[in-house]
Amino acid sequence: MTTIKTVAEYCGVSVSTVSRALNNHPDVSQDAKDKVLEAVRKLHYVPNSSARDLVRTQTASIGVVVRGAENTFFVPIVRAIEDGCAQAGYDMVLHQVTVRSDEITEGAELVNSKRLKGLVLLGGRYDYTREGSRLHRCALRVLFLYQPVWQSREGRVLVGLHR
């Protein structure tokens, strides 16, 4: 596996120069950037997102908490969310909870442990209260896809968005 250190050795530059070149930092000459990008292409280097996340206060990840994931109804919805995340440049972190679990608590813990940029709660209850929720203290967008969506006879989609 090619690491950032491998790229640096190949180019004859420091690891920090490779990092700055990949992040388009202005302190790196165009020559050095070109050399690094060529090495990345030749060596098939893929940045380690876990390592990048260590130095960030927030990741480029969206959490999806699915209640009752054994329900096959959720499969295309989760796929669509994952496709949307990928198109927008985000990773999706999937977390499944049982029907008896408190998805709000699980979601809040996921937000804190993974430093998420957003959260989707899928298949949960529809009586959320913002003030009574641990998610109220999180500074991120939360999308609630309420269960009555699937029980609705009118075909309406009910969505709750809290910030």
C-alpha positions in Angstrom: 0.0 0.0 0.0 1.3 3.4 -1.0 1.5 5.9 1.9 2.2 9.6 2.0 5.7 8.8 3.1 6.2 6.6 0.0 5.1 9.5 -2.2 7.5 11.9 -0.3 10.4 9.5 -0.8 9.6 9.0 -4.5 9.6 12.8 -5.0 12.5 13.5 -2.8 10.5 15.9 -0.6 9.2 15.9 2.9 5.9 14.4 4.0 4.6 17.9 4.9 5.4 19.1 1.4 3.3 16.2 -0.1 0.5 17.1 2.3 0.6 20.8 1.5 0.7 20.0 -2.3 -2.3 17.6 -2.0 -4.2 20.3 -0.1 -3.3 23.0 -2.6 -1.4 25.1 0.0 0.0 28.3 -1.4 3.5 27.7 0.1 4.2 24.9 -2.4 5.7 25.7 -5.8 3.8 24.7 -8.9 6.8 22.4 -9.8 6.6 20.6 -6.5 2.8 20.3 -6.8 3.1 18.8 -10.3 5.8 16.4 -9.2 3.7 15.2 -6.2 0.5 14.9 -8.3 2.4 12.8 -10.9 3.8 10.5 -8.2 0.3 10.2 -6.7 -1.0 9.1 -10.1 1.9 6.7 -10.8 1.9 5.1 -7.3 -1.9 4.9 -7.0 -1.8 6.8 -3.7 -5.1 7.2 -1.9 -5.2 9.6 1.1 -6.0 7.9 4.4 -9.3 9.6 5.5 -8.9 8.3 9.0 -5.5 10.1 9.4 -7.0 13.2 7.9 -9.9 13.2 10.3 -7.5 13.1 13.3 -6.4 16.7 12.6 -9.9 18.0 11.8 -12.5 19.2 14.2 -15.3 17.9 12.0 -15.2 15.1 9.4 -16.7 15.2 5.9 -19.2 12.5 7.1 -23.0 12.2 7.4 -24.4 9.8 9.9 -27.4 7.7 9.1 -29.2 6.0 12.0 -31.6 3.4 10.9 -34.2 2.0 13.3 -35.5 -1.4 12.2 -32.9 -1.9 9.5 -34.0 -5.5 9.0 -37.0 -3.9 7.1 -36.1 -4.2 3.4 -38.0 -1.0 2.7 -34.9 0.9 4.0 -32.4 -0.6 1.5 -33.1 1.7 -1.5 -33.4 4.7 0.9 -30.0 4.0 2.4 -28.5 3.5 -1.0 -30.0 6.8 -2.2 -28.6 8.6 0.8 -25.2 7.0 0.3 -25.2 8.0 -3.4 -26.1 11.6 -2.5 -23.4 11.7 0.1 -20.8 10.5 -2.4 -21.9 13.0 -5.0 -21.6 15.8 -2.5 -18.1 14.6 -1.4 -19.2 13.1 2.0 -18.7 9.7 3.5 -21.7 8.0 5.0 -21.5 6.4 8.4 -24.3 3.8 8.8 -25.5 2.9 12.3 -28.3 0.4 12.9 -30.4 0.4 16.1 -33.1 -2.0 17.3 -36.8 -1.0 17.5 -36.4 -0.7 21.3 -33.3 1.5 21.1 -33.4 5.3 21.6 -32.2 6.6 18.2 -31.8 10.1 19.6 -29.3 8.9 22.2 -27.6 6.7 19.7 -27.4 9.5 17.1 -26.0 12.0 19.7 -23.3 9.5 20.6 -22.5 8.9 16.9 -22.2 12.6 16.3 -19.8 13.0 19.2 -17.7 9.9 18.4 -17.4 10.4 14.7 -17.5 14.2 14.6 -20.2 14.2 11.9 -21.3 17.1 9.8 -24.9 16.0 9.6 -27.3 13.2 10.8 -30.2 11.4 9.2 -32.6 9.5 11.5 -34.5 7.0 9.5 -37.5 4.9 10.6 -37.8 6.4 14.1 -40.7 7.9 15.9 -42.3 11.2 14.8 -42.8 13.0 18.2 -39.3 14.4 18.6 -39.0 17.6 20.6 -36.0 19.7 19.9 -35.6 20.9 23.5 -35.9 17.5 25.1 -33.3 16.0 22.7 -29.6 15.5 23.2 -29.3 16.5 19.6 -30.4 20.0 20.5 -26.9 20.7 21.8 -25.2 19.5 18.6 -24.3 22.2 16.2 -25.3 20.4 13.0 -28.2 19.7 10.7 -30.4 16.7 11.6 -32.9 15.3 9.1 -35.8 13.2 10.6 -37.6 10.9 8.2 -40.7 10.1 10.2 -42.3 6.7 10.2 -45.8 7.9 9.2 -44.4 8.5 5.7 -44.7 4.8 5.0 -48.2 4.6 6.6 -49.6 7.6 4.7 -52.3 6.8 2.3 -52.0 10.2 0.5 -48.4 9.4 -0.5 -47.0 12.5 1.2 -43.5 12.7 2.5 -43.2 14.3 5.9 -39.7 15.5 6.7 -38.5 17.3 9.8 -35.3 19.4 9.6 -33.7 20.7 12.8 -30.7 22.8 13.1 
